[in-house]
């Protein structure tokens, strides 16, 4: 299984979306069988902490499992945000 975090900016326009579709197609055509994309940025996660009612369906990869972000403890939420911010650099 492949887990990939993608910044939402990567999918902002039609050309970028086509490139993303090409990436998925190539992955599948070369033997990939399971991929999980997390399309979030730290701003979205911080907003989810402040406004959990708007993000009830936001799934994030925790470690070996996925969970609803707003149902996680504040400590775990902050750990996930720190990972995302580290990857955004």
Secondary structure, DSSP 4 states (H G I P E B T S, - for coil): -EEEEE-GGGGSSHHHHHHHHHHHHHHHHTT---EEEEE--HHHHHHHHH-GGG-TT-EEE-SSSEEEGGGS-HHHHHHHHHHHHHHH-
